[in-house]
Amino acid sequence: MRSAIAVSAADGENPVDMPRAFRHRDELIDYLRSAFPTAVAVDDTIPATRGGRSVAERLLEAIEPARYAATRNYLDGAVTRLAPYLRHGVLSLAEVRDVALRKADTPQQAARLVSELGWRDYFQRVYRVLGLGIWRDLEPIKTGWSAADYADTLPADILAGETGLACIDAFSHALRTTGYLHNHARMWLAAYVVHFRRVRWQAGARWFLTHLLDGDPASNNLSWQWVASTFSHKPYMFNRENLEKYTGGIYCRVCALQGRCVFEGSYEQLTARLFPRLPTVKAPASTVEALRKVEEHRSSGVKPVRLKKPIIWVHGDMLNPHSPAFQAFPGAPALWVWDDALLQRSPISLKRILFLYECLIELPAVIRRGDVAREVLRFAAEQRADGVVTVDSPSPGFRTRRRRIEQVLPVLALPALPFVKPAMPLDLRRFARYWRNVEHLAMQPTLRSALCDILNEVDSGGCF
């Protein structure tokens, strides 16, 4: 019996391909404003940051590993600005690591940048194990307050950037208008939301995902949990002295609350004020048993399916024209589908739509919208394909769509280019445990050999 979601090229309405060619960016923006009114309603501010592999490659070649290590904590430090491209697979962690090692005079100069890449790899591994569980407190909160003491929604003054605190209002404004926040600013803003205003971290995490160009559930949610103390030993906090040091005092000098803001005082004083019932016993490492010993994910435990005429399913974790799927099957027809149901359920701002679209128009892919699994099968029927090839993802949504497609056609989900390939199961209960086992691997360039392994596995004709 034919599956209920199987489609042929003639089923339903004729699919409409979304445009790929625009004379200039303003024309693209005008089109997106009309095509995605829900995103416009969220926020239609347009940032300068552009999507696409070509921009990512220029930023990649501009990284300075030694200056990054020395200045990364400062708001004007030599950060890479690569996060949006890493989040959507436009660049791989392995690529950035290899370039950092090449540009550094010694491996030690690149060590700080490589370890920060390691945090992203670590969060993705935790996400693969826990899935939607990353939206729940992974551990009890260690602030002395109960869950009932925290509000479920963000106060309007934080959302509007009208708290009266120059730093917090500037961070809120930057988030909404640029889709970017320095990592230190993210930590300060998250700490303010959770600890100074006592709002549940999930509310802040949803706010960030709406606007950040690098909005990734794994890095975003687990970082918020680290600040909140639901995935760390203690709550993260800061004071005015810390903020002034790493911002050069640019906010404090103009703040109407200078000298009497909520961040005044030593850490001891702030701890007593914010956490009067703070537990005195040091919290144990994560008790999430699923993270204790995790085998490295493999694309398949058996020999992969062999496809002669596949289509390529493009999704939000593989927006790279040189991804393993495009390398393994050059010239295969490719498709991206905007998930209308997801965009209604979890709206994102227009700036995020724009970034993704700019990435897409650098790919040899047809762009459509609708139900992802149904549209992938429709496209496969149009192309008379014998299967679907894609790049694997830890996203629960990806797994759900893949299972639906596999009811009709085989799916070959190639592994993403690995940052490290450990030989032993990993303890993911804390980053330090993970890093102890993989640091020596992370400091070795592996990109070419890793891609060769993937391509040889599917008999694609060998390495590039």
C-alpha positions as CSV (number, residue, x, y, z in Angstrom):
1,M,0.0,0.0,0.0
2,R,1.2,3.4,-0.9
3,S,2.3,5.6,2.1
4,A,0.0,8.4,3.1
5,I,2.7,10.9,2.6
6,A,4.0,9.6,-0.7
7,V,3.6,12.1,-3.5
8,S,4.0,12.1,-7.2
9,A,4.9,15.1,-9.4
10,A,1.2,15.5,-10.2
11,D,-0.1,15.4,-6.6
12,G,-1.7,18.6,-5.3
13,E,-0.9,22.0,-6.6
14,N,2.0,22.6,-8.8
15,P,5.0,23.6,-6.6
16,V,6.3,27.2,-6.9
17,D,10.0,27.7,-6.9
18,M,11.0,30.8,-5.0
19,P,13.3,33.3,-6.8
20,R,17.1,33.0,-6.6
21,A,18.3,36.0,-8.7
22,F,18.0,39.5,-7.4
23,R,19.6,42.7,-8.8
24,H,20.7,43.9,-5.4
25,R,20.2,43.3,-1.7
26,D,17.4,45.8,-1.4
27,E,15.4,43.9,-4.0
28,L,15.9,40.7,-2.0
29,I,14.8,42.4,1.2
30,D,11.7,43.8,-0.4
31,Y,10.8,40.3,-1.7
32,L,11.3,38.7,1.8
33,R,9.2,41.4,3.4
34,S,6.3,40.4,1.2
35,A,7.0,36.6,1.4
36,F,7.5,36.4,5.2
37,P,5.1,38.8,6.9
38,T,5.3,36.8,10.2
39,A,9.0,37.5,10.3
40,V,8.4,41.2,9.6
41,A,5.9,41.3,12.5
42,V,8.6,40.0,14.8
43,D,11.2,42.5,13.7
44,D,12.2,43.7,10.3
45,T,15.5,45.4,11.1
46,I,18.2,44.7,8.5
47,P,21.7,44.2,9.7
48,A,24.9,44.7,7.7
49,T,26.0,41.1,8.2
50,R,25.5,39.0,5.0
51,G,25.0,35.3,4.6
52,G,26.8,33.0,2.2
53,R,30.0,31.1,1.8
54,S,31.9,33.9,0.0
55,V,31.5,36.2,3.0
56,A,32.4,33.4,5.4
57,E,35.6,32.6,3.5
58,R,36.8,36.3,3.7
59,L,36.1,36.4,7.4
60,L,37.9,33.0,7.9
61,E,41.0,34.3,6.2
62,A,41.0,37.4,8.4
63,I,41.1,35.6,11.7
64,E,44.1,36.3,14.0
65,P,44.5,33.4,16.5
66,A,47.1,35.2,18.7
67,R,45.1,38.4,19.0
68,Y,41.9,36.4,19.5
69,A,43.5,34.6,22.5
70,A,44.7,37.9,24.0
71,T,41.6,40.0,23.5
72,R,38.6,37.8,23.0
73,N,36.9,38.8,26.3
74,Y,36.9,42.5,25.4
75,L,34.0,43.9,23.4
76,D,36.4,45.4,20.9
77,G,38.6,42.3,20.8
78,A,39.7,40.4,17.8
79,V,36.8,38.0,17.7
80,T,36.1,36.1,14.5
81,R,32.4,36.9,13.8
82,L,32.1,33.3,12.3
83,A,29.4,32.0,14.6
84,P,26.4,32.4,12.1
85,Y,28.4,30.6,9.4
86,L,29.4,27.8,11.8
87,R,25.8,27.5,13.1
88,H,24.4,26.8,9.6
89,G,27.2,24.7,8.3
90,V,28.5,27.3,5.9
91,L,31.8,26.6,7.5
92,S,32.8,23.6,9.5
93,L,34.6,23.6,12.8
94,A,37.4,21.6,11.2
95,E,37.9,24.3,8.5
96,V,38.2,27.0,11.1
97,R,40.6,24.9,13.3
98,D,42.8,24.1,10.3
99,V,43.0,27.7,9.3
100,A,43.8,28.8,12.8
101,L,46.6,26.3,13.1
102,R,48.0,27.4,9.7
103,K,47.9,31.1,10.6
104,A,49.4,30.7,14.1
105,D,53.1,30.9,14.6
106,T,52.9,28.1,17.1
107,P,50.0,25.6,18.0
108,Q,49.8,27.2,21.4
109,Q,48.8,30.6,19.8
110,A,45.7,28.8,18.3
111,A,44.8,26.8,21.4
112,R,42.3,29.3,22.8
113,L,40.4,29.6,19.5
114,V,40.4,25.8,19.1
115,S,39.1,25.3,22.6
116,E,36.2,27.7,21.9
117,L,35.4,25.7,18.8
118,G,35.4,22.7,21.1
119,W,32.6,24.2,23.2
120,R,30.4,24.3,20.0
121,D,31.3,20.7,19.2
122,Y,30.6,19.7,22.9
123,F,27.2,21.4,22.9
124,Q,26.2,19.6,19.6
125,R,27.1,16.3,21.1
126,V,25.0,17.0,24.2
127,Y,22.1,18.0,21.9
128,R,22.4,14.7,19.9
129,V,21.9,12.8,23.2
130,L,19.3,15.0,24.9
131,G,17.3,16.4,21.9
132,L,14.4,18.5,23.1
133,G,15.5,17.8,26.6
134,I,17.9,20.8,26.3
135,W,14.7,22.9,27.0
136,R,14.4,21.4,30.4
137,D,16.5,22.2,33.5
138,L,19.3,19.5,33.2
139,E,20.1,19.9,36.9
140,P,18.5,21.6,39.9
141,I,19.1,25.3,40.0
142,K,21.8,26.2,42.5
143,T,20.8,29.7,43.5
144,G,18.8,28.9,46.6
145,W,15.6,29.9,44.9
146,S,12.9,27.5,43.7
147,A,11.6,27.2,40.2
148,A,8.4,29.0,41.3
149,D,10.4,32.1,42.2
150,Y,11.2,32.7,38.5
151,A,8.9,34.4,36.0
152,D,8.0,32.7,32.8
153,T,8.1,35.7,30.5
154,L,10.6,38.5,29.8
155,P,9.6,41.9,31.2
156,A,8.7,44.5,28.6
157,D,11.5,46.9,29.6
158,I,14.1,44.3,28.8
159,L,12.6,43.5,25.4
160,A,12.3,47.2,24.5
161,G,15.8,48.1,25.9
162,E,14.2,50.5,28.4
163,T,15.6,49.3,31.8
164,G,17.5,52.5,32.4
165,L,20.8,50.5,32.6
166,A,22.9,51.7,29.7
167,C,24.7,48.4,29.2
168,I,21.6,46.2,29.3
169,D,19.6,48.5,27.0
170,A,22.5,48.6,24.5
171,F,22.8,44.8,24.5
172,S,19.0,44.5,24.0
173,H,19.1,47.0,21.1
174,A,22.1,45.3,19.5
175,L,20.4,41.9,19.7
176,R,17.3,43.2,18.0
177,T,19.0,45.4,15.3
178,T,22.1,43.4,14.4
179,G,21.4,39.8,15.3
180,Y,24.8,39.8,17.0
181,L,26.1,40.0,20.5
182,H,29.7,39.5,21.7
183,N,29.9,36.4,23.9
184,H,30.6,38.4,27.0
185,A,27.6,40.6,26.4
186,R,25.5,37.5,26.0
187,M,26.6,36.2,29.4
188,W,26.0,39.6,31.1
189,L,22.6,39.9,29.6
190,A,21.6,36.3,30.5
191,A,22.9,36.8,34.0
192,Y,20.8,40.0,34.3
193,V,17.7,38.3,33.1
194,V,18.0,35.2,35.2
195,H,19.6,36.4,38.4
196,F,18.9,40.1,38.7
197,R,15.4,40.0,37.3
198,R,14.7,36.4,38.3
199,V,13.2,35.2,35.0
200,R,13.4,31.6,33.8
201,W,16.3,31.0,31.4
202,Q,14.0,29.5,28.8
203,A,12.3,32.8,28.2
204,G,15.7,34.4,27.5
205,A,16.8,31.5,25.3
206,R,13.7,31.9,23.1
207,W,14.3,35.6,22.8
208,F,17.9,35.0,21.7
209,L,16.8,32.4,19.1
210,T,14.4,34.8,17.6
211,H,17.1,37.3,16.7
212,L,20.6,35.9,16.8
213,L,21.9,35.1,13.3
214,D,23.8,32.2,14.9
215,G,20.7,31.1,16.8
216,D,21.4,27.5,17.5
217,P,19.3,25.6,20.2
218,A,22.3,23.6,21.4
219,S,24.9,26.4,22.0
220,N,22.2,28.9,23.0
221,N,20.2,26.8,25.5
222,L,23.1,25.1,27.1
223,S,24.9,28.4,27.5
224,W,21.8,29.9,29.2
225,Q,21.7,26.8,31.4
226,W,25.4,27.3,32.3
227,V,24.6,30.9,33.4
228,A,21.5,29.8,35.3
229,S,23.4,27.0,37.1
230,T,21.2,24.2,35.7
231,F,24.2,22.9,33.7
232,S,27.1,24.2,35.8
233,H,28.4,24.1,39.4
234,K,27.2,27.5,40.3
235,P,25.3,30.6,38.9
236,Y,27.3,32.9,36.6
237,M,27.2,36.5,37.7
238,F,29.1,39.8,37.1
239,N,29.6,43.2,38.7
240,R,30.2,46.7,37.4
241,E,33.9,46.4,37.8
242,N,34.0,43.3,35.5
243,L,31.7,45.0,32.9
244,E,33.8,48.2,33.0
245,K,37.0,46.3,32.5
246,Y,35.9,44.5,29.4
247,T,33.9,47.3,27.8
248,G,36.4,50.2,28.5
249,G,33.7,51.8,30.6
250,I,31.7,53.0,27.5
251,Y,28.3,52.2,29.1
252,C,29.0,53.3,32.7
253,R,30.2,56.7,31.6
254,V,26.9,57.6,30.0
255,C,24.6,55.6,32.4
256,A,22.0,57.6,34.3
257,L,22.4,55.1,37.1
258,Q,26.1,55.4,37.4
259,G,27.3,54.6,40.9
260,R,23.9,53.3,42.0
261,C,23.1,50.5,39.6
262,V,22.2,46.9,40.5
263,F,25.7,45.7,39.5
264,E,27.5,47.8,42.1
265,G,29.5,45.9,44.8
266,S,31.9,43.1,45.2
267,Y,31.0,39.5,44.2
268,E,30.6,38.7,47.9
269,Q,28.1,41.5,48.3
270,L,26.2,40.7,45.1
271,T,26.1,37.0,46.1
272,A,24.6,37.9,49.5
273,R,22.0,40.2,47.8
274,L,21.0,37.9,44.9
275,F,21.3,34.5,46.6
276,P,20.6,34.9,50.3
277,R,19.8,31.2,50.5
278,L,22.7,30.0,48.3
279,P,23.6,26.3,49.1
280,T,26.9,26.0,50.9
281,V,27.7,22.5,49.6
282,K,29.4,22.3,46.3
283,A,27.2,20.9,43.6
284,P,28.2,17.5,42.1
285,A,28.9,17.1,38.4
286,S,25.9,16.7,36.1
287,T,23.6,13.9,37.2
288,V,22.2,13.5,33.6
289,E,23.1,9.8,33.3
290,A,22.6,9.8,29.5
291,L,25.8,12.0,29.3
292,R,28.1,9.7,31.3
293,K,29.6,7.6,28.5
294,V,28.5,8.4,25.0
295,E,29.7,6.6,21.9
296,E,30.7,8.8,19.0
297,H,27.8,9.1,16.5
298,R,28.3,7.2,13.2
299,S,26.2,7.8,10.1
300,S,25.3,4.2,10.0
301,G,26.1,0.9,11.8
302,V,25.9,-0.9,8.5
303,K,27.0,-0.3,4.9
304,P,25.2,2.8,3.7
305,V,22.5,2.6,0.9
306,R,23.8,3.0,-2.6
307,L,22.1,5.6,-4.6
308,K,22.5,6.2,-8.4
309,K,20.2,9.1,-9.0
310,P,19.5,10.9,-5.7
311,I,18.3,14.4,-4.9
312,I,20.0,16.4,-2.2
313,W,17.9,17.6,0.7
314,V,19.4,20.9,2.0
315,H,18.6,21.9,5.6
316,G,19.7,24.6,8.0
317,D,22.8,22.8,9.3
318,M,24.4,22.3,5.8
319,L,24.3,25.6,3.9
320,N,27.7,25.0,2.3
321,P,28.2,24.3,-1.4
322,H,31.2,22.1,-0.4
323,S,29.3,20.0,2.1
324,P,29.8,16.2,1.9
325,A,26.4,15.8,0.2
326,F,27.4,18.2,-2.7
327,Q,30.9,16.7,-2.8
328,A,29.6,13.1,-2.9
329,F,26.9,13.7,-5.6
330,P,28.1,16.7,-7.7
331,G,25.4,17.9,-10.1
332,A,22.5,16.1,-8.2
333,P,19.4,18.3,-8.0
334,A,19.1,19.9,-4.6
335,L,16.1,21.3,-2.7
336,W,15.6,23.6,0.4
337,V,12.1,23.9,1.9
338,W,11.1,26.7,4.2
339,D,9.1,24.9,7.0
340,D,6.0,27.1,7.2
341,A,4.6,25.2,10.2
342,L,7.8,25.7,12.1
343,L,8.0,29.4,11.2
344,Q,4.5,29.9,12.6
345,R,5.2,27.9,15.7
346,S,8.6,29.5,16.5
347,P,8.7,32.8,14.6
348,I,12.1,34.3,13.8
349,S,13.0,37.9,12.8
350,L,13.4,39.0,9.2
351,K,17.2,39.4,9.7
352,R,17.5,35.6,10.3
353,I,15.3,34.9,7.2
354,L,17.6,37.2,5.2
355,F,20.8,35.6,6.4
356,L,19.5,32.1,5.5
357,Y,18.3,33.2,2.1
358,E,21.6,34.8,1.2
359,C,23.3,31.5,2.1
360,L,20.8,29.6,-0.1
361,I,21.3,31.7,-3.2
362,E,25.0,30.7,-3.2
363,L,23.9,27.0,-3.3
364,P,22.8,25.1,-6.5
365,A,19.4,24.4,-4.9
366,V,15.7,25.0,-5.7
367,I,14.0,26.9,-2.9
368,R,10.4,26.1,-1.9
369,R,8.2,26.3,1.1
370,G,5.6,24.1,2.8
371,D,5.8,20.7,4.6
372,V,9.4,19.6,4.4
373,A,9.0,15.9,4.1
374,R,6.2,16.2,1.6
375,E,8.0,18.7,-0.6
376,V,11.3,16.6,-0.6
377,L,9.3,13.6,-1.8
378,R,7.5,15.7,-4.4
379,F,10.8,17.0,-5.7
380,A,12.2,13.4,-5.7
381,A,9.3,12.3,-7.8
382,E,9.7,15.2,-10.2
383,Q,13.4,14.2,-10.7
384,R,12.6,10.5,-10.8
385,A,15.2,10.0,-8.0
386,D,15.9,6.7,-6.3
387,G,16.6,8.3,-2.9
388,V,17.6,11.3,-0.9
389,V,21.0,12.3,0.3
390,T,21.7,14.9,3.0
391,V,24.0,15.7,5.8
392,D,23.2,14.3,9.3
393,S,22.1,16.7,12.1
394,P,21.5,16.3,15.8
395,S,18.2,18.3,15.5
396,P,15.2,16.3,16.6
397,G,13.2,18.1,13.8
398,F,15.7,16.7,11.3
399,R,15.2,13.2,12.6
400,T,11.4,13.4,12.5
401,R,11.5,14.6,8.8
402,R,14.0,12.0,7.9
403,R,11.8,9.2,9.3
404,R,8.8,10.5,7.3
405,I,10.8,10.6,4.1
406,E,12.2,7.1,4.7
407,Q,8.7,5.7,4.7
408,V,8.8,6.2,0.9
409,L,12.5,6.6,-0.2
410,P,15.9,5.6,1.2
411,V,17.8,8.5,2.9
412,L,21.6,8.6,2.9
413,A,22.5,10.9,5.8
414,L,26.2,11.5,5.4
415,P,28.1,12.5,8.6
416,A,29.0,16.2,8.9
417,L,32.8,16.9,8.7
418,P,34.0,16.0,12.2
419,F,35.9,18.3,14.5
420,V,37.3,15.3,16.4
421,K,36.9,11.6,16.1
422,P,37.6,10.1,19.5
423,A,38.3,6.4,19.8
424,M,36.6,6.1,23.1
425,P,33.2,6.9,24.6
426,L,33.0,10.5,25.9
427,D,31.9,11.7,29.2
428,L,29.7,14.7,28.4
429,R,28.6,15.6,31.9
430,R,30.9,18.7,31.8
431,F,33.0,20.4,29.1
432,A,36.2,19.8,31.1
433,R,35.6,16.0,31.0
434,Y,35.0,16.1,27.2
435,W,38.0,18.3,26.5
436,R,40.4,16.2,28.5
437,N,39.7,13.3,26.1
438,V,39.7,15.3,22.8
439,E,42.1,18.2,23.2
440,H,45.0,16.4,21.6
441,L,42.8,15.5,18.6
442,A,41.4,19.0,18.3
443,M,44.9,20.4,17.9
444,Q,45.5,18.4,14.8
445,P,44.5,19.5,11.2
446,T,42.2,16.8,9.8
447,L,39.8,18.4,7.3
448,R,41.1,16.8,4.0
449,S,41.4,13.3,5.5
450,A,38.0,13.5,7.2
451,L,36.3,14.5,3.9
452,C,38.1,11.7,2.0
453,D,36.8,9.2,4.5
454,I,33.2,10.3,4.0
455,L,33.5,10.3,0.2
456,N,35.3,7.0,0.0
457,E,32.6,5.4,2.1
458,V,29.9,6.2,-0.5
459,D,32.1,5.4,-3.5
460,S,31.8,8.9,-4.7
461,G,35.0,8.9,-6.8
462,G,37.4,9.6,-4.1
463,C,38.8,12.7,-2.5
464,F,38.8,16.2,-3.9
